[in-house]
Amino acid sequence: MIYLQLFWEFFKTGLFAVGGGLATLPFLSDISARCGWFSAQQLADMIAVAESTPGPIGVNMATFAGIQTAGLLGGIVATLSIILPSFVIIVIITALLTKFRENAYVQSVLRVLRPASVGLIGAAVFSVLKVALLVPSVNGIALSPIAVGLFVLLLAVRWKFPKLHPIFLIAAGAVCGILFAL
């Protein structure tokens, strides 16, 4: 039963997360809240792992979440189910787009999808920053000075050295995470 539920949840995510891997974050957050398969902290860990491994972030996150939930078979089910809608849609669009490429309705739909994708990605960025920079405190939640400092430092390094390969920033973030966990 868990495999069918994994399939359905990640199929819906793959179907409606328009805009790429980061657009899956609101859906994953919802899955976490409804199904309890992983916590907000585990979601943040999934983002870190998915961002630092090769491949599409949404697929990496689905694989990680599936493995966390139901082992290797769960990872396979989640991965296949998140890519299935895209595969089917691309096959259909390829067949239709060549026929309706200049259609005004098709152009209108594409114009509407662009800002919707930006909004979903913005919401994903906000949710990631919230998990990464906020910590529990006696008054509720507060900004983590260490996390904010590290964020600003890495942002400044990226700004100062725009040609620096992202792997160095990922490695620096991983080292800092390991050091802070000790």
Buried (B, 14 or more C-beta within 10 A) or exposed (E): EBBEBBBEBBBBBBBEBEBBBBBBBBBBBEBBEEBEBBEEEBBBBBBBBBBBEEEBBBBBBBBBBBBBBBEEEBBBBBBBBBBBBBEEEEEEEEEEEEEEEEEEEBEEEEEEEEEEBEEBBEBBEEBBEEBBBBEEEEEEEEEBEEBBEBBEEBEEBEEEEEEEEEEEBBEBBEEBEEEEEE
